[in-house]
C-alpha cells in the first residue's frame, strides 16, 4: 500500500496532487528546490485549502449539476448530511496542516513509497532530478512522472529500476476532474502499474489505464487537435472567440468552449505545445502576441477573456 | 418577417427544424418526395412531440443542470410556474397538429418566405432539388441549406437569385442544443443574412454568424478533428472506447465522450466524413465493420454502446 508520498515540485498540478493526496490521508511531503520555491508554493496550497472548503460548503444543500460535482472529494453522487460536510471540511484543515515542505531531497524521499515527479516540463530538469533521486530511493519505491508532454520511455533507462517507473498524469482541478491517466513504458512491471492505479483510486481519482505509450496520453491526444481546430477558425477570421466558444458549448453541452479551456490551460503552455506542431505558425504567432501582452489566461487575470 | 417556412426533407434534422419552427408559431410545410417519405417522416414527428412534452414535464420543478436545459423551448434560465409549462405543452400539441406534409413542390413553396433545404447530403440530389425549386419561388423568397458538408458557393450560381441563398445549419437535438450557424457565400446579401439570423432567433435558436465560408462551419470544424483523434486512440489500441469517453467526460466536464457523440451522430455519417479525409483508412475500416454489423448508433439501438 502506498502511504508515504513525495510530490516533487509545487506548481499548479504538483500542489493539487499533494493537497488531494493529503486530503485522502496520505503522508505527503512536497520537495522543492529552494526557499524561494517554497514561498511561491505556499499561496497555491492556501488557495487550494480555500477552494476545497468552499466547494464542500456549496454542497449544503445539493442541487447542482453532475458535471460540476467534486467527485474527487466525496464518494458517489448523493446528498450529504451536514455532519458529513463538517467532517470533510475538518479533513481539509488537517490535510493543509499535515503537508511537509522539504528542501533536502534525501530527507524528502528516503522512506517514500511513491515519488510523483512534477518538476518543470523540460527534459534536462527532469533528467537532473532523476539522477539525484536515484541516490536516495528505498528499494521498492515507485517513481511516477506527471509530465504532460514527455514519454516515460525517454527516461526509463536512466532509472536504477526502470520496471518501477511509469507515468501518472492528472488533470487540472483534480478535486473535480478526478482522472489519473496511468501509462507505463514497455518495461514497466504490471504489478507496479496496478499498484499505482490502486493509489490513484485511493486518493479519489478514477484511474484511466493506457494499454501502451501515447504522446499526450488520452486527454491531450483529443484536446490538442480540438484546440488547434478552434484556433484555426479564429486566426483565419471565420468567427471570433466568443462565437466559437458559444458554438461548442451550445452544440455539445460542454461547460466550456475551447478559448475558455485555453485560458485555464494557460496560453504559455498552449504556445509551447503549438510550437512543436508543424503548420501552426499563425496560431503560434497569435498566442505569442497575447503572451507578450501578459494575457496568459485565468491565472494572469486575462487571456482570451478577462477574469476578476 | 419570415412566417411561412418550408422544410424540404424529413430526416433527423429536417424534422427537428420543422417541429421547432412550428412550436415557435411559424406556418410550417414539410415537403417530401413521395408518400413513402411521408410514412418514414411521421414517426419522427411523433417522437419529437413526445420528447418536447416530456422535456417540459421534467421542468416541474427545475433542479437540473444548465447544460441539459432545453434552451430552445423556454426563454432564459429560470423556474417555470406550472401554468407556464401547461401553456408550453399546449403549444407543442398545436405545433404537431399544424405541420402540413406536401408532395407537390409548387404548392409547398409558392408562397413561402423561407425554404430550408434539408434533402439528402448528396450534391446531385441538392442540385436537382434547387433546379425544380427555382421554378416556383416567389420573388423575395430566401433559400437556406442545412447541409453539413457542402458550401453554399457550390450551388449559388444555379440559383435564380444567388444573393438570397445561404447556409443555416442546425445542431442535433435542436430544442436543447439551440445553435444555428449562419453562413453566406461571397454574394449573399447582408440584409438576407441578417433576416435569416433574425429568423433563427425567432425560433429560439442562438444564431452563430460566420464571417466567411468554412467547410464544416464552426462546430464540425472542431468536432471532426476531435472525433478523429479519439478514434485514432481506439484503432491504435491505446485504450478502449469506454476509457476514452470517461477520460473526456471527467477531464473536461463535458456531458458525453467522443464515442457517445459518434453514436448520436450516426456511424454512417461519421464514415462518409472519414472517407473524405486522407490517412484515416484504419478508422474508416473500423466504422465500416460496425456499420456492416448494423451497429450504426443510437437510432439503430447499438453503436459503440448499446441503447434500449
HADDOCK unambig.tbl for C-alpha pairs under 7 A between the chains (distance, minus, plus):
assign (segid A and resid 63 and name CA) (segid B and resid 63 and name CA) 6.17 0.50 0.50
assign (segid A and resid 64 and name CA) (segid B and resid 65 and name CA) 6.55 0.50 0.50
assign (segid A and resid 65 and name CA) (segid B and resid 64 and name CA) 6.52 0.50 0.50
assign (segid A and resid 65 and name CA) (segid B and resid 65 and name CA) 4.54 0.50 0.50
assign (segid A and resid 67 and name CA) (segid B and resid 253 and name CA) 5.22 0.50 0.50
assign (segid A and resid 171 and name CA) (segid B and resid 251 and name CA) 6.14 0.50 0.50
assign (segid A and resid 177 and name CA) (segid B and resid 250 and name CA) 5.18 0.50 0.50
assign (segid A and resid 177 and name CA) (segid B and resid 251 and name CA) 5.08 0.50 0.50
assign (segid A and resid 177 and name CA) (segid B and resid 252 and name CA) 6.98 0.50 0.50
assign (segid A and resid 178 and name CA) (segid B and resid 250 and name CA) 6.46 0.50 0.50
assign (segid A and resid 179 and name CA) (segid B and resid 247 and name CA) 6.72 0.50 0.50
assign (segid A and resid 179 and name CA) (segid B and resid 250 and name CA) 6.27 0.50 0.50
assign (segid A and resid 179 and name CA) (segid B and resid 251 and name CA) 6.30 0.50 0.50
assign (segid A and resid 208 and name CA) (segid B and resid 243 and name CA) 6.24 0.50 0.50
assign (segid A and resid 208 and name CA) (segid B and resid 247 and name CA) 6.88 0.50 0.50
assign (segid A and resid 210 and name CA) (segid B and resid 238 and name CA) 5.66 0.50 0.50
assign (segid A and resid 210 and name CA) (segid B and resid 239 and name CA) 5.36 0.50 0.50
assign (segid A and resid 211 and name CA) (segid B and resid 237 and name CA) 6.93 0.50 0.50
assign (segid A and resid 211 and name CA) (segid B and resid 238 and name CA) 5.14 0.50 0.50
assign (segid A and resid 211 and name CA) (segid B and resid 239 and name CA) 5.78 0.50 0.50
assign (segid A and resid 212 and name CA) (segid B and resid 238 and name CA) 5.46 0.50 0.50
assign (segid A and resid 214 and name CA) (segid B and resid 238 and name CA) 6.89 0.50 0.50
assign (segid A and resid 218 and name CA) (segid B and resid 244 and name CA) 6.49 0.50 0.50
assign (segid A and resid 218 and name CA) (segid B and resid 247 and name CA) 6.95 0.50 0.50
assign (segid A and resid 219 and name CA) (segid B and resid 247 and name CA) 6.14 0.50 0.50
assign (segid A and resid 219 and name CA) (segid B and resid 248 and name CA) 6.17 0.50 0.50
assign (segid A and resid 219 and name CA) (segid B and resid 251 and name CA) 6.96 0.50 0.50
assign (segid A and resid 221 and name CA) (segid B and resid 229 and name CA) 6.44 0.50 0.50
assign (segid A and resid 222 and name CA) (segid B and resid 226 and name CA) 5.51 0.50 0.50
assign (segid A and resid 222 and name CA) (segid B and resid 229 and name CA) 5.27 0.50 0.50
assign (segid A and resid 222 and name CA) (segid B and resid 230 and name CA) 5.89 0.50 0.50
assign (segid A and resid 225 and name CA) (segid B and resid 225 and name CA) 5.95 0.50 0.50
assign (segid A and resid 225 and name CA) (segid B and resid 226 and name CA) 6.06 0.50 0.50
assign (segid A and resid 226 and name CA) (segid B and resid 222 and name CA) 5.47 0.50 0.50
assign (segid A and resid 226 and name CA) (segid B and resid 225 and name CA) 6.06 0.50 0.50
assign (segid A and resid 226 and name CA) (segid B and resid 226 and name CA) 4.95 0.50 0.50
assign (segid A and resid 229 and name CA) (segid B and resid 221 and name CA) 6.41 0.50 0.50
assign (segid A and resid 229 and name CA) (segid B and resid 222 and name CA) 5.25 0.50 0.50
assign (segid A and resid 230 and name CA) (segid B and resid 222 and name CA) 5.88 0.50 0.50
assign (segid A and resid 237 and name CA) (segid B and resid 211 and name CA) 6.96 0.50 0.50
assign (segid A and resid 238 and name CA) (segid B and resid 210 and name CA) 5.67 0.50 0.50
assign (segid A and resid 238 and name CA) (segid B and resid 211 and name CA) 5.14 0.50 0.50
assign (segid A and resid 238 and name CA) (segid B and resid 212 and name CA) 5.44 0.50 0.50
assign (segid A and resid 238 and name CA) (segid B and resid 214 and name CA) 6.87 0.50 0.50
assign (segid A and resid 239 and name CA) (segid B and resid 210 and name CA) 5.37 0.50 0.50
assign (segid A and resid 239 and name CA) (segid B and resid 211 and name CA) 5.78 0.50 0.50
assign (segid A and resid 243 and name CA) (segid B and resid 208 and name CA) 6.22 0.50 0.50
assign (segid A and resid 244 and name CA) (segid B and resid 218 and name CA) 6.48 0.50 0.50
assign (segid A and resid 247 and name CA) (segid B and resid 179 and name CA) 6.69 0.50 0.50
assign (segid A and resid 247 and name CA) (segid B and resid 208 and name CA) 6.88 0.50 0.50
assign (segid A and resid 247 and name CA) (segid B and resid 218 and name CA) 6.95 0.50 0.50
assign (segid A and resid 247 and name CA) (segid B and resid 219 and name CA) 6.14 0.50 0.50
assign (segid A and resid 248 and name CA) (segid B and resid 219 and name CA) 6.17 0.50 0.50
assign (segid A and resid 250 and name CA) (segid B and resid 177 and name CA) 5.12 0.50 0.50
assign (segid A and resid 250 and name CA) (segid B and resid 178 and name CA) 6.42 0.50 0.50
assign (segid A and resid 250 and name CA) (segid B and resid 179 and name CA) 6.25 0.50 0.50
assign (segid A and resid 251 and name CA) (segid B and resid 171 and name CA) 6.07 0.50 0.50
assign (segid A and resid 251 and name CA) (segid B and resid 177 and name CA) 5.04 0.50 0.50
assign (segid A and resid 251 and name CA) (segid B and resid 179 and name CA) 6.28 0.50 0.50
assign (segid A and resid 251 and name CA) (segid B and resid 219 and name CA) 6.95 0.50 0.50
assign (segid A and resid 252 and name CA) (segid B and resid 177 and name CA) 6.93 0.50 0.50
assign (segid A and resid 253 and name CA) (segid B and resid 67 and name CA) 5.18 0.50 0.50
assign (segid A and resid 253 and name CA) (segid B and resid 254 and name CA) 6.65 0.50 0.50
assign (segid A and resid 253 and name CA) (segid B and resid 255 and name CA) 6.35 0.50 0.50
assign (segid A and resid 254 and name CA) (segid B and resid 253 and name CA) 6.63 0.50 0.50
assign (segid A and resid 254 and name CA) (segid B and resid 254 and name CA) 4.22 0.50 0.50
assign (segid A and resid 254 and name CA) (segid B and resid 255 and name CA) 6.17 0.50 0.50
assign (segid A and resid 255 and name CA) (segid B and resid 67 and name CA) 6.95 0.50 0.50
assign (segid A and resid 255 and name CA) (segid B and resid 253 and name CA) 6.35 0.50 0.50
assign (segid A and resid 255 and name CA) (segid B and resid 254 and name CA) 6.18 0.50 0.50
